[in-house]
Amino acid sequence: MLSAAGWVIQDFKAVNLHAGTGVEVRELVTSAGPADYVLLVNRQAVGAIEAKKQGTTLSGVEWQTVKCQRDLPDAVTAVLVDGRLSYGHESTGDETWYMPDGPGADGAAGVLVPSA
């Protein structure tokens, strides 16, 4: 979904943060375990995505996303709000929950279902 929107997908073992303005890093190692995806804009981490298998209920997995939002390695430059990345998402590919925690957001979770 993000590659269709122009994000460059990279594996953390061979990441090139200069590959594009928006880089999505798979399996970035954090102190909470590997983050499924960390989103970087201009080489700064801004969000995390917790990926789940299709059919998985997304309500209740937010805690996993929050752990990855908070436990980034010190070597990663990040835009933090209240000690964590501004944006967190959970997705099955069919359904995406987002937690808008950025400045001015009300923190209410919502659901995005892409149109076919």
C-alpha positions in Angstrom: 0.0 0.0 0.0 2.7 2.5 0.9 4.9 1.6 -2.1 1.9 2.6 -4.3 1.9 5.9 -2.5 5.6 6.5 -3.3 7.3 5.2 -0.2 10.6 3.3 -0.8 10.6 0.0 1.1 13.9 -1.1 2.6 15.1 -4.0 4.8 16.9 -2.8 7.9 20.0 -4.9 7.1 20.5 -3.0 3.8 18.7 0.3 4.4 19.5 3.4 2.3 17.9 6.3 4.0 18.7 8.5 1.0 16.6 6.3 -1.4 13.7 8.7 -1.2 11.9 11.3 0.8 9.7 8.6 2.4 11.5 5.4 3.4 9.7 2.4 5.0 12.1 0.2 7.0 11.1 -3.4 7.6 11.9 -5.3 10.8 13.9 -2.4 12.4 15.3 -3.8 15.6 14.0 -2.0 18.7 14.4 -2.8 22.4 10.8 -4.1 22.3 11.7 -6.5 19.4 11.5 -5.9 15.7 9.1 -3.2 14.4 7.2 -4.5 11.4 7.6 -1.2 9.7 9.1 2.2 10.7 8.3 5.2 8.5 11.0 7.8 7.9 10.6 11.2 6.2 13.8 12.9 5.3 15.8 10.3 7.3 13.7 11.0 10.5 11.4 8.4 12.0 7.8 9.6 12.2 5.7 6.5 12.5 5.4 2.8 13.1 3.1 0.1 11.5 2.2 -3.2 13.1 1.4 -5.6 10.3 -1.0 -8.5 10.9 -2.3 -11.4 8.7 -5.5 -10.8 6.8 -8.5 -11.5 9.0 -6.8 -10.5 12.3 -8.9 -8.3 14.6 -6.9 -5.1 14.9 -8.5 -3.8 18.0 -6.3 -4.9 20.9 -2.9 -4.9 19.1 -2.3 -1.1 19.6 0.0 -1.9 22.5 2.4 -3.5 20.1 2.5 -0.4 17.9 3.0 1.8 20.9 6.0 -0.3 22.1 7.7 0.2 18.7 6.8 3.9 18.7 8.6 4.3 22.1 11.6 1.9 21.9 13.6 3.0 18.9 17.3 2.6 18.8 19.3 5.7 19.9 21.0 5.8 16.5 17.6 6.5 14.8 16.8 10.2 14.5 13.1 10.5 15.4 10.3 13.1 15.6 8.8 12.3 19.1 5.6 13.6 20.7 5.3 12.8 24.4 8.2 10.3 24.1 7.0 8.3 21.0 6.7 8.6 17.3 3.8 10.8 16.2 2.0 8.2 14.1 1.1 4.5 14.7 -0.9 2.2 12.5 -2.0 -1.4 12.5 -2.9 -3.0 9.2 -3.9 -6.3 7.6 -3.6 -5.0 4.1 -7.4 -5.0 3.8 -8.0 -2.9 6.9 -5.9 -0.2 8.6 -6.3 1.3 12.0 -4.6 4.5 12.7 -3.7 6.2 15.9 -3.2 9.9 15.2 -1.1 11.1 18.0 0.6 14.0 16.3 0.2 17.6 17.3 -3.4 18.7 17.3 -4.8 15.2 17.0 -7.4 14.0 19.5 -5.9 10.5 19.8 -9.0 8.7 18.7 -8.3 5.5 16.8 -10.0 5.2 13.4 -10.3 2.7 10.6 -9.2 3.1 7.0 -10.6 0.5 4.5 -9.1 1.0 1.0 -11.5 1.1 -1.8 -11.2 -1.7 -4.4 
